[in-house]
Amino acid sequence: MKHVAVIDIGKTNAKLVLVDLADMSELAVVTRPNRVLPGPPWPHFDLDGHWEFILESLSRFQSDHGIDAISVTTHGASVVLLDEFGNLAAPMLDYEHPGPDAFAVSYDAIRPDFSETGSPRLSMGLNVGAQLHYMFETLPGLRERTGYILTYPQYWSYRLTGVPATEVSSLGCHSDLWDPFNARLSSLVERLGITGKIAPQHPARDVLGTVLREVADKTNIRSGTPVLCGIHDSNASLLPYVLDRNPPFSVVSTGTWVIAMSMGSKKVELDPNRDTLVNVNALGAAVPSARFMGGREHDIISDGQTGEPNGADLDAVLSERVMLMPAVVADTGPFQGRSSTWIGAEPETGSGKRAAVLAFYLALMTAESLRLAGHSGEILVEGPFAQNQAYLDMLSAATNSIVRRSGGTTGTSLGSALLALPDGAFKLPEMETVDCRSDRRLNAYAEDWRGRVQD
């Protein structure tokens, strides 16, 4: 086993990454936008476009390097409905479609309590149960046509192998369908009338099967190539540390969503009104977590013109106390319902000064999420924010913690590739350390920001 091709579908972009297991390097990365197509019957993801992209990229990887296994990771809050013949029973709903909100009253009457699922009540289709309820209510006969409900990573494993499956890290991603405390499907499954329709559960590391002959023919991948079951993306970021590090520690997975996951955390009472939840890791264990839409907030504030702060920019922001207050995306995160405001003069779009304020804001939002999840120990940052030095510095100061950054840009892909390795076969590479715990200026800024948030 040398090269693992990872299908990595994020909310903003779809990627294929070829990982060399010898040194956990990324040999190739290709991307495409994750487009949402309009209805009817509702806004849905471009699964056919993704499939063409996947086959083309697998063919290229096979030609250039060779592929020994395929793994899958995707965003959460998503399922795919198949009919009895294995075809789509309906288009795959975009979880940001507001349609389910119109059925909130009837859905709330049947959904389990947070104490059963660890799943907060979220807007739109961010609860998979709300998606299913909405789809069944608006598309006559869909419930009856549905033969299998697949969690999203396992849909792509199914396309590759023909084996339908689900997996607990996706079932446990604020779906309302999973009871993480007893490791079983929740009472909502029966209430929705889908008992027997949830595809069989497999561990993320299971080999579901080998690539279908039609896939092998289109990609030149050998027909016996194994395909792993797959994993939810933020749990893919967590997996390397679960396998190689003793708790307590926290992992921050960054992308469209910033997910703070605390292993061996302090005992805290999770508050579902502040976007805390219980995730389920690849080994089936409950993980106290909190989140906000940090990548989306970054894109909104930067408006596609990301500057790079220099020392003068950072000094000016710290001395002038220029701040961005929550929340840029107000329907998720620890400060829901608030409107974002600027303290001090709003920096020009594209300027280094604006980039500095934005980095500090995202770090302070991350610090609050970590606090809510009961963080203790070191913080390990995965994904694009791991390359943002101002973010890392402020995160260390605001949490009084040592921060370590991942060297790769696609931590989800690395974690997904690890599913192909046996126990004990992986050792984390050395990670660059950031320690700003004693930086008085950063500490004072963080304290000022927190004080203003509480006012």
N, C-alpha and C positions, 0 to 999 in steps of 0.2 A: 504494500500500500504506500504510494508515494504522492500522487496528486489527487486532490479532492476538488471537484467542481461544486461550488455553492450557489444555489439559486437564492437570492436575497432580495425579497420584495418589500421595500419600505413604503410608507404612505406617500412620499414625494417622488421617489425614484425606484425603479427596478434595476437590480444589478446582477451580474454574474461574476464571480470571483474564483480564480483558480489558486488554491492554496497548496504550497509545498510543505508536506508534513515534516520533512527533515528539519527545517528551521522555522516553520510557521510563517514563511514569507508569502506575499501575494504576487504570484507570477504574472497575472493578468487581471484587469478589471474593466468591464464594459457596463455601460448604463443606458437607460432610456427613461423618459418621464413616465410616471404612473398616471396615465390619463384617466379621467372620469368621463364616460360617455353619457349623453342625455338619455332620458327614457324614450319610449315607454318600456316597461311600466314604471321605472324609477331610475335615477342616476346610478350607473353601475360601472364596474372596473372593466378595462379592456383585456379580458382574459385571452381572447384569440390573438391579439397583438403581442401580449406577453409570451404566448406559446411560440409564435414565430421567432421572436427575439431569443427565447431560450434555446430553441433548436439550432438556430444560426450560430449562437455563441458557443454552444456545446461542440458543434462541428469545428469551429475555429480553434477552440482549446484542444480538441483531440488532435487536430492536424499539427498544431504548433508544439504541443507538449505531451499529449497523452493524458487520459483520464482513467483513474483507477476506482473511483467511487463518486457518487453524487449525493449531496445533502441539501436540505432546504431550510430556510428561515424566512418568516414573513412578519409583517405587523399583526397585531392582535385585533380584537373586536370584529372578527370577520369569520364567516362560515360560507360554505358553498353547498347548495342543495342539488342533489342528483336524483334523476328518476330511476325507475326499476331497471332501465337498460344501461345506466351509467352515464347518461347524457345530462346536461344542465336541465334542471326542472324549472329554473327561473334565472334571470341575470343576477350576478352577485352584487348586492346592494352596497353602495358607498356609505360607510358609517357616519359620514358628515351630512347625510341627507336629513332635513328636518322632519320628514314625513312621520316617523314614529312619535314625534311629540304630540301629534293630533290625537293619538290613542293612549296618552299618558295615564288618564284616569282608569281606563279598563285594564291597562297593563299593571299599574300599581296595585290593583286589587288582587292580582295573582302572583306577583313576584315575591320571592322569599325575603326575609329580613337580612340585614347586614350581618347579624350574628350567626346566620347559617352559611352564608356564601363569602363573607369578607369582600363583597362587591358593592361599591357605592352606587347610588342611583345617579346615572349620568344622562345628559341630554342627547338628542338626536338618536343615532343608532349605536352609541358607544357601549350599551349593554346588548349583547347578542340576543338575549331573550326578547328585548324590545324590538329588535329587527325582525325576529321570527313572528312575533305577535302582529306587527304591522303588515308584513308580507302576507301572512295567512288571512288577515282581515280584508286586505285590499285586492287580492288576486284569487278569485274563486277557484276552488279545486286544487290549490297548490299543496295544501297539507296532505291531501289524498295522493297526489302525484309524486310526492317526495318519498323516495326509497331510502336514501342515505343522506345524513347531514355530516359533512366533513369540516373539520377545522382547517383554516386556510393553508398552512404549510403542507398539510397532508393531501390537499387537493392536487398540488403539483407532484407529490410523490405518487398519487393515484394516476396522474396523466403519464408518468414515466413507467409505472409497473402494472397498473390495472388493479391494484389492491386498495380498497377503501379503508380509511383509518381515521382515528382522532388521537390526540395526545394531550396530557394533562397541563402542560405549560400554557397552551392556548385555551383549553377549556377553563383554566383558572384565571384567565385575563379578563376580569370584570365582566364575565359573560352572564352571570346569574344562574348558569347551568351547572356549577360545580360546588360541592361542599368540601373545601380544602381541609377542614378539621377532621373529617371522617373519610377523606379520599374516596368520594363517590359522587355520582350525579345528584344534583339537588332536586328538591320537590317540584321545581318548576317544570321539569321534563314531563312529568305526568300531567300537570295542569295545562301545558301547551298541547297535549295530545300527541307527543312525539316519542313516547316510549317505544323502544325497539328501532327507532329511526336514526339514533346517534350511532355513527359507525364504530366498530370495535376499537377499543383503546389499546395503544401500543406504547411502550417506552420510547422516548426520543431516539435512543441509540439502536433500536431494533432495525435490522435489515428487513424492509418490507418485501423486497423481491429484487429482481434484476430488470434491466431495461427491456421494454417490449421490443419485439422484432422490428416493428415499424419505426420506433425511435432509433434503434441501431442502424437501420437502413438509411435514415435521413441524416445521421450525424457521424457515421463510421465508427461509433463507439462499439466495442465488442459486446455481444448480446448477453454475456454473463456478468456485466458490470453491476455491482450492488448499488441499491438506492436506500439511503437511511430514511427512517420515518420523518425526522425533521422536528423543528423547535420554534417556539415564539421568539421574536428577535431580541427583546431585552433580556430574556432568559438565556439566549445564546451568548450575550455579553457577560452574563453572570457565570456561565458554566466553567470557564477556565479557572476561576478563583474557587469555585466550589470543589473542583477536583484537586487543587494544588495548594490551598491556603487554609490555615486554621482561623476560625472566627475568634474575636469579633472583627468585622470589617464591613464596609459598604461599597457597593459598585454603583456608579452613576453611568447609565447608558444614555448617550446623547444622539439626537437626530431630530426628526420632526417633534417627537416627544422626548423629554428628559425624564428618565425613570430612575428614582433613587431606591435601591434595594439593600436592606440591612440584614446581614447574616450575624447571628449571635447578638442581636441588638438588645438595648435596654428594654425592659418591660414598659410598654406604653399602651394607652387606650387609643386605638385608631379612631379618627374622626372622619366619617364618610363625607361630611360636608366640606372638608378641606382636601378632597381628592387623595385621601389615603386608601389603601386597599391591601388585600392579601394576594400576592402573586404565588404561583406554584412553580418551583424550579424543576429542572430536568429529572431530578431524582424523586420528585413527588412531594418534597417538603414545602410547608407554608413559609413564605418570606414576606415580612412586613415591608410595605412599599409606599411611596408617594410619588406624585408626578405633576408635571405641567407641560404645556406645549411650547417648550423653549426654542426649538428650531423654527417653528412658525413665528414666534415672537421676534426672533432674530431677523427673519426675512422681512417682517413688517417694518421694523424700526430702521433697518439698514436700507430697505427699498432697493436691494440689489447692488448697492454701492458701498461695499465693505471697505473701510479704510483700515490702516494699520497704525495703532497708536505708538508714538515715540515717547521718550522720556518726558519731554516737555508737555505733551498731551496729558500724560498720567499725572504729572505734577499739578497741572492746571485743574484737572477734575478733582483731585484730592484736596487742594487748597481752597478752591472755590465752592466745594461741596455741590457740584452739579450732579443731579440724580434723576433717575427714571423710577417712578413709583408704580406699583402694580395696580391693575393687571392689563397687559397688552391684549391678551386673549382672555376675556373675562368669564367665559363659561367653563373653564377648567382650572386646575391648580389650587394652591393654598389660599388664594385671595379672590375667590369667585365673587362676581357681582360688583367689583370695584372698577373704576375707570382709571386708566393710566394717566399720569400727570408728570410734568417736568418740574423739578426744583432747580431754580437758577435758569440761566439763559439756555434755551434748547440749541445744541450744537448743530452746525450745518450738516446736511446729509452727505455722506461720503467722507467726512472729515475723520482724522484720527481721534479727535476729542469725542466725537459721537460714538466711535467704536469702543473707546475706553469706558464710557458711561454704560453702554450696552453690555459689555463684558462683565462689569461690576454688577449690573442689575441681574443678569442671568446667574451669576455666581451666588448672589444673595437669595434669589428664588430657590436655587438648588440647596443652599444651606438650610432654608426654612423647611423644604421638603425632607431633607435628611433628619432634621430635628423631630419632625412629626412621625417619622418612621422609626425613631429610637436609635439613631446612629451611635455607634461606638467604634473606636479603633481607627485604622487608616481608611482613606477614601481612594478608590481606584476609578479613574475616569476613562471611559471608552468612547469612541466615535469622534466626530469632528471637533467638539469642544476641547478634546484633549490636546489640540494643536494651538489653543488660544491661551497664551501665557498670562495675560491680564486676568482672564477668567480663573485660571488655576491658582494664581497668587491670592486673589480675593477669596476664593473658596477655602483655601488653607487658613487664612486669617479669620474668616467669619465663623468657621467651625472649630477653630483651635485644633486642627488635625494635620497630620502629614498627608499630602496628596501625591499619588503616583499616577503618571500618565501612560496610557498605552501608546506604543510606537506606531501602530497601524491606524488607518482611517476607517476600517471596516471591522470593528470588533465583533459585530454580529456574525460576520462571515467566518472569522477565526473560530468563534465558539461553535458554530455549526459544523465546521470541518472536523473539530475534535470528536464529534459523535462517531467518527470512523475509527478512532483509536481504542484499544483495550485499556482497562484500568491500569494505572501506574505508568502508562507509556508517554505521559506528557509532563513537562516541567516548564513553568512560566519563565520567560526570559526576564532579565533584569529590566526594571522600569525606572525611568527618570523620576527623581524625587523633587517635590516642591515643598518647601517648609517656610511659610511666612507667618508662623504663629506669633512671633515677637515683633512683627512690623507694626509700629505704633500708628502710623498714618492709615494703613489699611484697617486696623482694628477700630480706630476712631470713626472712620467712614462707615464701617459696617454697623457700629453701635448707633450712629446717627440715623442711618437708614431704617434700622429696626425700630428705633424710637418714633420715627415719623409714621411708619406703617401702623403702629399701635395707637397713634393719636386718633 
